[in-house]
Amino acid sequence: MRVLAHFTPGPAVLDQVGAEADWLDVRWCAADDDTTFYRELPEAQVVWHVLRPISGDDLRGGSRLRLVQKLGVGINTIDVDTATERGIAVSNMPGANAASVAEGTVLLMLAALRRLLPLDAATRAGLGWPADPALGEHCRDIGGCTVGLVGYGSVARAVEQIVSAMGAVVLHTSTSDDGSPGWRSLPELLGSCDVVSLHLPLTAATHGLIDAAALVAMKPGAVLVNTARGPIVDEDALVQALRSGRLGAAGLDVFAVEPVPTDNPLLALDNVVLTPHVSWYTADTMRRYLAAAIDNCRRLRDGLPPAQVVNQPTGY
């Protein structure tokens, strides 16, 4: 079975695939290597997809494609409608990266709350004890905060477990009231939380959800963390809120445009902690991703429908 793996593998990935799936013919292609991608696509039966968008034209060029396997959860980078029309299954991996993204989320919370970047810069500059005596007054313990989770799937619930153990009060919001004591409407949550963390898929309804009005509704000095999808946040409004001091800080793993352009004004702010869409990217998550991807290829080989299919293509 021919697989087009649309990412650059490390040694551990190659070892795992070699050990568990020597029956697969895997062609590796860097996300930005369109030459290789379009050369290999016509013969591929399966695409292992990470981030580089797969368009309808791409899918039409894959005449043998049977499955687009998302290594992750979000499928906003795949033209699912065209895949369905062409009888191509689209599968994802709900929960496979939850532990890693949750830890990455808490990492950004801590770095923002404890002002890690300015303290690191002061230490590197030889200033020792912070030259700004007020800096420590702005640092917070998670245990002293109310943390609001916007979206309440597997990642958010994992974050809740971690920060609750650290002493935080945790609230959440979701599409409708789930009847639990911690549920709040979005306006209520924004106005009452010291940290707001986003855990939503990118859809028409969530695009721009955290806009200028939502940022104004947040507590003065609050921290916004986004490990979901960049376009959920209005970046221009976020920059203004951070510059003005209306928001105390932000921790961001995702952006409106990725990779982040060097002229993005967020990069110039010292109250922002940034990572390049890698909160999911650990050796542990990659092992889980590859195991699931190989299993779905095995299912196709054995005449079984793939697991975790998100569309309804003909032929499955």
Disulfide bonds with the S-S distance in Angstrom:
none
